[in-house]
Amino acid sequence: GQFVPDDLKARLDEVTEAFDRYSDNSFFKDELDYYFKHYTGRPNPIFFCANLSERLGGAKIYLKREDLNHLGAHKINNTLGQCLLAKRMGKKRIVAETGAGQHGVATAATAALLGLECTVYMGAEDMKRQRLNVIRMEMLGAKVVPALSGQRTLKEAVDEALAAWIANPDTFYVLGSAVGPHPYPTMVRHFQAVIGCEAREQMLAECGKLPVAAFACVGGGSNAIGLFAGFVDDADVRLIGVEPAGRGLTYGDHAASLCKGEPGVMHGFHSYMIKDEKGEPGAVYSISAGLDYPSVGPEHSYLKDIGRAEYVSVTDKEAVDAFFLLSRTEGIIPALESSHALAQAVKVAPTLPKDAALLVCLSGRGDKDVEQMEAFLESAK
């Protein structure tokens, strides 16, 4: 839906018309596929975690290696698509929001590639947690603007990016997750569906069958909706989204919108959300800067309500344990976001037979989290 004022609806309709015109255009798709192959490095592989699977017993765990994309995360899939669309629309300037910084880095890089001016809004708290990505964005030529209101995290970055977009008609808003008013959830799913489409073919080629379950972390939900897109029509594949339980499932200590939220409207869309006592977007927390958002993409809400996908939550500690488990068994350092999905797969694998396969979307690599993990370990001492 579009729960927005009339002036913003006109801007959204302009984007919708362009997306409808170009998304299935052969020249547009060829250009996007060119950049996927030669710039992003797609297709990225799936990887069988032999050491981890043997250690856990039970099902085999496979990773969809979005961490191997150029810039180290799945976000580039979407920024390439949206920035190519912006060029088709004749826009010269783009704005974006970012939480952990991966979408901001991908937007900045794509803007540099395509000759677009770029401004990224990032919560001041997230800028402290993800200083490395702030530097990367600035190196790529983007202006990074701190969001200083509220909790100074992702929600406030979206607020300020939306305001900047409304104020500048020559600007295109590159929204990073599967949230916001139509057409953004549809666009993000369209550009991220490459994850699931590739993974489905790769699992059949590698295993001769589909996984019994596909896992992805869920903040706004872009990597998850991209993975699920490849398997949503396969009724025998469980779709499992993993939200951040943070310090525990009490108000203010988590960001598990689907597990603990209720329907509401924010940022122009209707979905499950965490609310305060006044019914406004509530306080949220996660160790992962990419997951602390008080709502979730509306398609995830739909998949939950019809029973096609299931949503669970894991704590900071469980995610950190999974972070180190993968690092020390397979030599792959995952993003803290992705570690949430891995943590749930680690719980499920021992309950299944050894001929079963589980697929985890490794949505990004953990370079950005090294300083934060160092501080976490120091505090744990």
N, C-alpha and C positions, 0 to 999 in steps of 0.2 A: 504494500500500500504506500500511499504518500500522505503522511500526516504533517503537512507543511503549509505555510502561508502562500498566497497566490503568487507573490513575486518569486519565491523559490520554485514553485511548481512550474512556472514558465521555463526556468533554467533546466529543471529536470526533464521536461518534455523535449527540450532541445537535445539533451544527451540521449534520451530514449530514441528519438527519431534517427539520430546518427548511428546508434548501436544497431537498431533494427535494419538500417540500410547497409551497414558494412560488415556485420558479424558473419554473414554467410557469403560475402562477396569474395570471389575466387582470388582476386588480386590482393585484397586485404589478408586473406588466410595464407596466401603464399608468402607474403612479406613477414607475417608473424612466424610462420614455420621456419623461414630463413633465419630469423633472429633466435628462435628457440634452438636451432641446431648449431649455428655458428657463433652465437654470442653467449647463450645460456649454457650450452653443452648438452642439450637433450638429444636422445633420451638418456636419463640417468638410470643406473641399474637397480635391481633388487639385490640384496645381499643376505645369504643364509648365515645366521649367527650360530655356527657350529659349537663353539666353546660355551657360549651362554646357554644354548639349548641343552647340551650335555650336562652342564652344571645344574640346571633346573629340573631336568627330567621332564617327560611328557612331550608336548607339542614342539614342533620346530618353529623357531621365530625367524621371520624374514623382515628386513628393513627396506622400505622404499626410500632411496637415497637422495632426497631433496637437498640434503646438506652439501651435495657435490655440485649443485648449480653454481654458476658464476655469482659471486657475492655471498654464497653460503646459506641460502634459504629458499623457500618456495615463493617468496614475495615477487621475484623477478618475473614469474609467469604472468602475473596480473598487471604489473607496471608496464611491461612491454605492450600488452593489449590495450590498456587505457591510454597510454601516451601516443601510440599509433593512431588511436581514435581521435585524440585531441588534435593531432597534426591534420587529420582529414577534415576536422571542423574548422581549421584555420586559427586555432588558439596558439598564442605565443608564450603563455605563462601558465605554470601549473602550481597548485598548492596541494599539500598532503599533510596528514597526521601520522604520527608514529608512536608506538609504545616502547617496545624493546629496541627500536631503531632499525630493525631489518627492513621494514617497508620504507622507511625514510632513506636508507642507503640505496635500496633498489630503485626508488623514485629518482633520487639524485643522479644515479648512474645512467638511468634511461633518459633523463632530461639532457644530460651531457651528450649522450649518444645521438639524440635526435634534435639537438640545438634549441632546447626550451629553457626558459628561465624558471627557476625552481625555488620555492619557499616551503620549508617543512616545520610544522608546529609539533612541539614535543613537551610533555609535562616536565616542569622543572625538577620534580623528584626523579623522574625517569632519566633525565639528563645526567644526574649524579650517578645513578646506578649503571648507566650505559654510556659512560664518557667516551669509550673507544668508538662507538658508532656515531657519536656527535662529531668527532674528529674526522671520521671517514666521510660523512656527509659534506662537511666543510671542504675537505680535500677535493671532492667531486664537484664543487662549485655551488652547492646549495646554501641558502641562508637558513639557519636554524633559529627558530623563535621559541623562547620558553613560554609555556602556559602556566600562569601564576595563580589562577583562581582555584577554589575548591581543594580537592586532594592533590592537585598538581600532577595528575597522571594522564592516562589515555583518554578518559571521558572529556577532560578539559581541553586536551589537544584537539579532539574532534570538534568541540564547541568553537574554538578559535579558528580552525581551518574552515568550517562552514561559514562563519561570519566573514572571513576574508573572501571566500568565493562569492557570497551574495553581494559584497561591496564592489566586486570587480568583474564586470560582464565579459571581459576579454580573457578570463581565467578559466581553466578546466580543473576540477577537483578530482584528484586521483585517490579514491578511497581504498584503504588497504585491506579491509576485511569484508566478510559477507553480510554487512549490516547497512543501515541507512535506508532512505526511501528508494522506491523503485526508480530507475532500473539497476541500482548498484548491487543488491544481492544477486540479481540475475546475471549481471556482467561479471562479477567476481567468480561466481560458480562457472560461468562459461569459460573464462580464461584459466581457471585452476583445474578444470575437469581433465586436463592433460595428465595430471597425477594419477587419477584412478584409471583412465583409459590405458595408459602405459602399463600400470601395475597389473591390471587384469590380464593383458596379453603376456606379460613377463611371468606371472605366476603359472599360467597354463603351459608356457614353454619350459619353465624350470621344473615344475612339480607334476604336470599333467592333470592338474585339478585346481580348483579355486581354494582360497583359504577358508577356514571355518569361521574366521572373524577378522575384521579390519579395524584397527585402532588408530585414533588421531586425537591430539589435544584439542580442546575447544576453549577459546577466549571469545573472540567475535565469531570464529569458526571457518576461516577461509581454507586452511589446509585440509580440515576435516570434510568440508563440503566438496572439495576437489577430489579427495580420495573416495568418498562415498559415491560420487557421481559414476564411477566405474563399476560399482557393485550393487547399486540400489535396486536394479531389476533382477538380481540373483537372490531369490528368497532364502536360499540356504546359507548365505554369507551374513553373519551377524555384523551389524554396524555399531561400533562402540565409541562414543565420544567421551573424552576424559577431561573433566573440569578441575579447576584448582580448589581444593579444600583448605589450602593455606594452613593456618594454625589450628583449624577446627571449624566445624559447621555452626558457629554462633555468629550473630550479626557483627559485621565489621572485620571478621577474621578470615573471610573466604571470598571467592568470586564465582561461586557455583550457581549461575543463574537458572539453569535448567533443573538442577537438583533441588534448589531451595527457593527459587524465585516464584513470581506469579505474573500473569499477563499485565502488560502496561505499554505505554508509548514513550519513547525517547528518541532523539535524533531523527525524527521523522518516520519511524517504523514501529510496528506493533509486534511484540515478542515477549518472551519471558524476561523478567528483569528483577534485580534486587532493589527493594524499595525501603525508604526510611518510614518513620511513623506518620509522615504527611503524604505518603504515596509518591514521593519524588525519588529519582535515582539515588540509591543508598550508598553507603560507604562500603568499599570492597578492598580486599588485600590478596596478594599472592607474592611469593618470592620471585616469581617470574613477571617481569615488566610487560611481557606480551600477552598476559592473561588477565590482568586486573581491570576488567571492564564490567560494568554492572548490568549488561544485557548480552544478547547473543543473536546471531543471524536468524531471521524469521523462518528460513527453510529448516533449520534445526528444530525450531519449535514445532513445525508441521510434522517432521519425521518422528519426533517424540510423541505427539498427540495421536498419530495414526498407528503407532507401535512398530514402525519400521526400523527405527534406530533406538538404541538404549544409551543412557547417559549416566555416568558414575563420576565420582570425584576422588582424588588422591591428595594427600597432605604434602606440605613442603618437604617433610622428612622422607616420605616415600619417594618423591621426585628426586631428591638429592641422592638417596641411596641408589636409585636406578641410574642416575648420572654417573656415579662412580663405578657401578657394576658393569655398564657397557664399556666405559673407558678402560677398565682393567681386565676385562675378558676378551674384548675384540679390538682394542686400540682405536676406538671411535669415540670422540668426545661429543656428546649430543648437546643441543641447546636445552636449557632448563624447561622451556615449553614442551619440547618433544619428550623430555624425560618423564613428563606426566603420563603420556600415552604408553611409554615403555614400562612404567611402573605397573600399570594395570595388566599389560600383557604378561609381565613376570608373575603376577598373581594367578592368572588364568592358565598359563602353560602347564604347570604340574598337574592340573585336574583333567587333562586331555590325553588321549593315546599318542604314542610316538609317531604315528603316521599322519597325524593332523598337522596343519600348517596355520600359523598366525602371521598376519601382516601388520607391521607398524609403520606409520608414516613418520620418518625421521625428518621433520619439517625444516630443521636447521642445525647448524653446527654450533658448538659451545664456546668458540673463541671469545665471543662477546661477554660470556659469563665468568671468565677466569678470575677477574678481580673480585667480583661478587662472591664467588665460591671460596676464594682465599679469605675474605672477611668472615664468611659463614663458618669456615673451619676454625678461624681464630676465636670467634665468639663461642664456638662449641667447646673449646678447651677450658 
